[in-house]
Each structure stands twice: as structure tokens, then as C-alpha cells.
Amino acid sequence: MENKKHPLENNNLSRREFLKKTGGAAVMAGIAGMGLGVLPCCGPEGDNRVHHILPRDVYVPETVKRRADKPNIIFILTDDHRWDHLGCMGHPFLQTPNLDRIANEGVIFENSFVTTSLCSPSRASFLTGQYAHRHGVVTNHTPWNNSNTTFMEYIKAAGYDTAFIGKWHMPGRDLPQLRGIDHFITFTKEGGQGVYYDCPLIIDGVETSRPGKYITDDLTDFALEYIKRPRANPFCLYLSHKAVHFGFRPPKHLRGIYKGVDLQLPRESNIFNTYTNNHMFVGAPISMNMLYRNYCETIVSVDEQTGRLFSTMEVMGALDNTIIVYAGDNGHSWGEQGRYDKRHPYEESIRIPFMVRYPGEIRQPGRRVSQMALNIDLAPTLLDMIGIPVPEEMQGISLVPALKNPEAEIRSNFLYEHFPVFPIPIPGMTAVRTDQYKYITYHNDVRPAELYNLRKDPGEKNNIIRKPEFQALLSELRAELEKLKHETGYRYYTKG
């Protein structure tokens, strides 16, 4: 096994150099959210080591620090997992019994969303509880700022052992300075996207080859080893999978399990070789059926590995004193209206699975919450669950009221944002989504605005923005969008 310090690389490429170095492959990678060759980590100038530096003076009440029965925390984050691709959400053939267990023994937020449907911005939002325009990671090219505070920092200050295992995928020169993290395992191969087989891992700063390893299994192995360590403190584990991102390679024993199954894809999904609606050409034709089948089989692998976590926690007798949260970093379109991938403001892209299991907090387990939850709600929710006051800098809200009370109200609307980045031909945009309507605007009016009635038109196929009977509603939504921008401190980033 080869161990070496991870090398420092320079990412300051001009557009011309970028295209020359990456060619057509970069276009494919960019569409798939693969970072376009940008390193996913950030650290001090000229230093590629991992620094386990102490948290800053974040406020945690002494009563929380002294509390003897603090629960363990496991947050499982997957990539590109769409909200309706679970057995418990009625998928026509996909079977996910272990993921379903989180929902059946806890709460599933059926209407959960990301505030930016793109890997790096969404992941930073989970960690910070902030919109992309606040934490600064607005595209897969804008670097993580080490001054950002993550919820892990607060949890460490509350007396937890902490670990981040898996995909980081936020750009920068080096590994990030994550205050409050005791144990950090990640990867930088393929611009931080990683590969499904033989993916080298950077284990507390040391690059280590992993020959013969399937990445979802490998990361789960490290997670289980961490969970089983003797310790005096509760633990908080952030387990961040590569799956189910583009590449869609299931492990060998799952390949072909859905062969011959009616995939029930939209009729626009037959062949994916061109993009409609101002998308780009991506090369040789690839069967959408093949991609989608592999995607579903890869989800099954995540489900299997989640089952291993359950089994281990049960054997340890620690399952019911552990908060388990599962979420995806954004959704994925599979041909709906001729669209593929994410970045769009439509439901297939922005809607995610979000489930919480914790018997000590959840009333009436097995409930489905229909009100809107967001990725920026994770951080304040976890802090609130262990008694830490939600910091003012966090823009999300705690979902604890909904865990305790089936009648609790969460929010009536939210702001969606996406920022443009060369060479992806998808414009910047902002949108406001309510429980019934969605109003979408594009930066510099490069595309006409859109308005959809989500109850009558869940597929968002009928733009009603010009219909006379909706003009009063349109005025209200325009005002609400401007209000949300003002309240969140929205800024329009022109560079990514």
C-alpha cells in the first residue's frame, strides 16, 4: 500500500488553458458536476497538511457540555439522490429497505429542497446552515473559505468526538482547515469527485492507495471502524458518499439486478446525446436506460451500506441513542422536459430526500411531513437537538418543532439561487417556491421569467406567467422574492 503526502496543485487556469487542458471531457464533467478539474479542498497558502485546530470560542451552554446522555450523531449525505428514488416514496421498482427504515422509524420530510442544486454550494450549505451567497461557495469553482463556521465546530465544543469521512468536493488549493474535526478522511481524485473503484483516500493528510476497494463500501468500513472505537465521549460522524454521482457504477454483485425491468423513464429520455433548452452537446450517444439502471443499482449499494451501520449500532446497543439523518446534496433530472442532470430550478433538480431517526426526540414515528425543509436547516436542527442555541449566522431554521409536533408549521416559502459559471450554458437565476407556486427569474433577463402552479402542474410544463388571472399573484411573488433576497443578504456573483 502506497502512502504519500498529498501534492500541492495549482488551479489558477485561464479559460483558454482550461479548455486546452480538459477538452471535450471537461464539458461532460462540468455538466455532471464533477468540478471541472478543480481541487476540492482549501487550506493555508503553501500548506497541504490537515490541521486539527481547536474550535474558536463558539457559544455552547455549560449545561450542554455537562450533559451525560448526549446522543451520538450520524449524518449520511449522498450525491445526486433525487427525493422520489426511495422505496418508501413509492418508486415503481427501486427497493431501499434500510433507507426506508430511517423514515419508517423516524420522520421523512417529503418536501425537502436545496437552496442551490449543485454539489459544492449545497454541501457548504449543509455544513454552515447558510445560503451559497453567504458562505461564498457559489459554484463548483469558488473556494471554501476557512473562516466559515460549521456545525461540527459547535458540536466539538459541546464535548463530542468528531469525524468527517468521505466526499468534500469544495474547491481550493489544499485540504480545508476544519475546526472541530478530529478525524478527516477524503479524496481529491477527479477534481474531488472521486472514482467508484480504487479511489485513493487522504487519511488525516496522508494519501493512501485503496486497490480493489469499492468506494461506498470503503467509506462505510472507515465509518464503522470509527463508530466502534472505545471512547468516553459521544461521537458525531459526517459520512459523505461519492454515490450516486455520475459514473453510476454499482458494485459487482449488484450489476444487472434491474436488467429487464421497465424503467418507466420519460419518453424524452431514450437517448442522451444532445441537450435541449440551451444545453450542450456531450459527445457520443449514451443510452439513458443504461445510465438510469446503473444509477438505481448504485442507490441500492448505498442502502446496503446503510444497513451495515444499523446492524453495528444495534449490536453496540447504541442505535436508539443516535440521531441519524439522511439527505442528498441535490436532485437529478432524467429526461423530464428534455433535461438531464441538475442546476435547474425545477423539482427534479432541487428536491431531495431528508429523513431523521431519533426515538428520543421524534413523536409519532413513521410520520411524513409535507411542509418545506431545506439543506440549510440541517445545521440548526442538529444543534437544537442537543441543546445548543442556533447561532445568528445560520440562515436555516430548526426542524425540531416538526419532529415533536405533527401540527408544527415550518415555512411558507424559500429562496432558490443558482450562479453561472463558464463554460456551463445554464444562466444564473433566483426563484421563490411556495407550497403551491414557483416563480423563476434569470440574471439579466437572459430568459423569460416563469410561473408554475405546482399543485395542478407538478411537472412544471405549463408556464402561466402571462395569464391575466395570475397577474395579482405574480406581483405578490415578485415582492416576496425581493423580500427574501433582502432578508438573506443576497448578492449576485458575476465570477465563479
N, C-alpha and C positions, 0 to 999 in steps of 0.2 A: 504494500500500500504506500503510495507516494504522498508525502506531506510537505508542503511548502507554504511560505508566506504568500498571500495573495498579492500579485503585482499591481503597481500603480499604473493607471492608464489615463491618457489624455483624451477628453471628449470634445475639445473645442474645435469642431469641424465647421467649415463654411458649408453653405448649401451645395456649392459645386463639388467640394471634396466629399460631402456626404453622399451625393448621388454617384460619384465616381467610385467610391469605396464599396457601396452597397448595391448599386444597380437595381435591377427589377426586383430582386429578392427583398429589398428593403420596403418596397411598396406593399408586397404581400405581408411582410412582418408588421408594417405600420397599421394596416387595416385590422390585423388580428390583435393589435395592442401589444406587440412584442417589444416595444421600447425603441425600435429603430436603431439598435446598436449602441444605445446609451447605457452606461453603467448604472446599476440600480441603487447605489449606495452613496453615502455622503459622510465626510469626516473632515478633520482639520487639514489644512494645507500641508501637503508633503508627508502625510502620516496615514498608513493604511492599516494600522492595528485597531483592534477593538478595545475601547476604553470602558471599563465597568466603573464609571464615575458615580459618585454619590448623588442622589436627588438634590434638587435645590430645596429651599425652605418652603415647600408646599404645605398648605394647611390640612392637617388631619387631626381631628379631636383626640385628646388623650384617651377618652372612653373607647374609641375605636381601636387604638393601639393596644389597650389593655384587654380588650375583649377576648375571652378564651375560646369561644365557639365560632370564630370566623370561618365561613365556608371556603373551600377551595374554589377556584375559578378556572374553567376551560373554555376558551373561545376558539371555535373552529371556523376558519374563513376559507372559502373556495373561490375559484376564479371562473367567471362567466356562467355561473349556475343560475339559470332562469327560475323564476318563482314557481312556475307550474310543472316543473320537472321533478316531481316527487310523487310517490305512490299516494300519500295522504292528500295530495292536491288533485287527485283524480286523473293522473296521467294514464293514457289508454293501455300502455304495456310496461312502463318502467316500474320496477319493483325496488323500493328502498326501505326495508323494514326497520333498519337501525336508525336512520334519519327520521322516519315516521315516529319512532318511539319517543324522540325528543318532543315532538308535537303532541302525541297522544298522552304523554305523562307530564306535559307542561302546557305551554301556550304557543300557538302559532299566530303570528301577525300576518294575516292573509294579504293585506295591502301595505307591503313594505317596499321602500324605494331607496335609491341612491340619489344624492344631490348632483352628482356628475357621473355619468355612466361610462367610466373609463378607469382602467386598473389603478394607476398611480394616484390620481386625485382621490378616488374612493377609498383606497387603503389609508391614505393620510387622514381622511375624514373619520374613519373608524377609530383611529388612534387618538386623534385630538378632539373629536366632538365638534369640529368646525367645518364650515364650507370651504371649498377649494380657494376661493378668493381671499379667505382669511389665513389659512395655513400656508398658502403660496404654491402648493404643488398643483398647478392648474392643468398641466398636460403630462404626458409621459416623458417630457423633456425638461421640465422645470425642477430644479433640485430640491430635495428635502432641506429644510432649514433646521440646523441643530438647536436653535433657540426654541423651537416648538416644544410644548409640554404634552406628553402623552398620558393617558390614564394609567399606564403601567408605573409611572413615576409616583403617582399618588398611592397606588396600591402597595408599592415597595415601602413607602414611608409609613404605611399602616401596619407593617410587620410581616409582609409576605415574602416568600421566596418567589422569584420571577424568572420566566424563560420565554424567549421568542424563538420559535422553531419553524423555519420554512421560508416562504417567498417574501422578500422585502419589496423589490421592484419599484423603487423610487430613485430617480437619477441623482448623480453627483459623482465626485471623484473617488471617494473611498467609502468604507463602511461607516454608518452613522454613529454618532455619539448618542446612544440611547440611555439616558439617565434612568436608573431604576431597573435595569435588566442585569440579572446575574449570569445568565447563560444564553448565548446568542448563536444560533445555527442558521445559516442562509446559503444562498448561491448567487453567482453573478454570471454564469454561463448564459449565452444567447441574450446578452443585454439585460440579465437579471430575470429573464423568463424561465430559464432552466430547461432541461430536457427530461423526457419521461424515463429514459434508461441511462445508467452510468453517469449520472449528474454529479460532478464534484461539489462537495459541500465545504463551506468555510465554517469551521467549528471553533468558536471563540478565537477567530482571527487566523486559524491555520487551515489552508486549503488542503482538502483531503479527498483523494480519488475514491469513487464508490463503484468499482466494477461489478457488473452483474446485478445491480440494485435497481428496482423499480421505485420511482421517487415517492409515490404516495405511501408505499409500504415502508420505505426507508425513513421518511419523516415521522411516521407513526411509531416505528421502532424507537427512535430517539425520544419521542414524546412519552412512550411507556417506560423507558429507562428513567426518564426524569421523574415521572409520577411515582415510581416505586422506590425512589431514594429515601433512606431514613432521614427524617427531618423533625425539627421541633416546631417549625412554623407552617401555616397553611401555604399553599402554592397558588400562583396564577400562571397559567400556561396559555400563550398565544400561539396556536397551531395554524399555520398559514400554508395551504397547499398550492402547488402548481395547477393541479387538476381543478376544473376541467377545461383548461385553456386550449386554444388552437394547437393542433398537433394530434389531439384526441387519440392517444394511444392507450388502450386498456391493457392490463396485464395479460400474459399469455393465456391464463386459464379462463379469462372472460371473453376472449376474442370470439366473435361469432355467436354469442348467446342470443342475439336478437336477429340472426340471419333468417330471412324469410318472413319476418314479422311485418305486418302492414304499418309502415312508419307514420302514416297519416300527416305527411307534410303538406303545406300549402301547394297549390298547383303551380305557383311561380317558382318552386324550388327544384325543378327537375335537374337542371344543370347550372352549376355556379361557375361561369367563366366571364361574365360581364356584370357590371353593376348598373342598375337603373337609378333614376333620381340623382344624377350627377355624381355617382360613384365612379370607381376607376376599374380599368382592366387589370386583371391579376394574373394572367398567364394562361397556361394550358387548361383546358376544361377539366374539372374535377367533379365527380359525382356527388351531388348533395346528399343522396341517400347514403353513400359510404361515409361521408363526414358525420352525418347525423347519427348513424348507427354507432360509430365509434364514440361519439360524444356521450350517448346514452350508456354504452358499456363502461366508459370511463367514470361516469357518475356512480355506477354500481360498485366500482372499486372503492370510491370514497365511502360509500355506505358500508362496505365490508370492514374497512379500517376503522370507521366509527364504532362498529360493533366490537372490535378489539378493545377500544377504550372503555366501552361499557363493561365488558367482561372483566377487565382488570380492576376497574373501580369497584365492581361488585365483590370480587374476591377479597379486595382490601377492606371491604366494609365502609368505603368512603363515598359511594355513589350518591346517597341521599343528602350528604353534606357538601355537595359540589354543585355550583352553578355551572350549567352547560348551556352555551349559546352557539347556535349555528347560523351562518349567514353566507351569502355570496357577494362578491365585490361589484357586480353589475349583472345585467341580464344578457340576452343574446337573441338576435333575430334569425329565423331560419326560413327566410324567403317571404315572410309576410310583406305584402305590397312590394315585392321585388327587392327587399332589403336583407342584408346579411351582416352579421357582427353586431356592434353596439354603437355608442356615441350619440345615437339619435334620442330625441325626447319622447319617443313612443314607449308604450307599456312593455313591449318585448325587451327593450334595452334597459329601462330604468327600474323595473320591478324585480325584487329579489326574494329568496327565502329568508325568513328571520324567525327563529324559534328559540324558546327559552325553557329550560327544565330546571326547577329547583323546588322540591317539595316544601322547604321551609318558608317559602315566600308566596307561592302560587296558590290562589284559591280556585277551586273547581278546575282541576287539571283536565286537559283534553279540550279546553275552550279554543275557539277561533275568534280572534279579534279582527274586526273589519275596518277599524279606524286606521289612519295612516301613521306608520312608523318609518323612521329614516335611519340611514347608516350613521348619521351624526348623533343619534340617540344612544348608541351602544355605550360610549364612554360615560355619560352622565348616569345611565341606568346601572352600570356595574358599580360605580362609586356609591350611588344611592343605596344599592342593595346591601352594601357592607357598612353603611352609616356615614360615609364621607360626604359633606355638603358639596353640591355641584358647583364647581368654580365658575366665576362670572365669564371667563373667556370661552367657555364651552357654549356653543350655539344650539346644540341639541337639547332635548328635554328627557327627563327620566320617564321610563315606561313602567316604573314600579306601580303607580296607581292602577294601571290596566292589569298588572299581574295580580293585584289584590282584590280589585273590584270589577266585576264584569260590566258594570254600567259606567265606568270611568270614561271621560272624554279626553282625547289626546290632542288633536289639532284639526283645524278646518281646512288648511291648505299648506303648501310649501313651495319654495323656490327651487327650480331646476336650472343648472347652468352648464354650459359647455364652451370651451375656449378653442379657437382654431389653432392648428399647427401645421406647418409645411412638412411634407407635401400632401397631407391628407385633405382631400377636397370636400370636407364637411365643415360648414361655416360655424362660427360662434353663435351661441343662442342663449336666450333665457326663456323660461316658461313658468307659469303658475299652474299648479294642479290642485283642484278642489276634489271633494268626494264625487262630483258629478261632471265637472268640466275641466278642460285643459286648454290654456291659451298660450301659444308659442310665438315668440318673436326672434328675428335673426339680426345679428350685428350688422349695422349699416344697411339694413333692409335689403340684403342681397337675395333674400327670398321673401315671398309674401307671407304675412302672418297667418296663423292657423288657429281654428277654434273647433273643438270636438265635444260632443255630448257623450260621455263615456258610458252612461247607462244604456242609451239607445244605440250607441255605435262603439262597442268595446274594441273593435278592430281599427278604429280611427281612420275610416275610409271616406267619410263624408265631412269635408270642411265646410262648416256652416257660418263662417265669419262674415259673409256678405248678405246673409238672410236678414231681412228687415226685422223680424220678430226677435232677433238676438242682439240688436244694437245696444239696448239698455244694459243687458248682461255684459256685453263686450266692454262698455265703458267702466263698469264695476271691476272687471277683471284687469283692465289696463291700470286702473288706480291701485288695485291690490298688488299687482306685480311691482309697481313703483314703490309701494309701501314696503314690500319685502326686501327689495334692493336697499332701500334706505336703512331699514332695521338691521340688516345683516352687514352693512358696510360694503356693499357690492362695488367692485372695481372692474373695469374692462381691461384685461390684459391684452396688449397687442403683440407681445412676443411670448414664445413658449420654449 
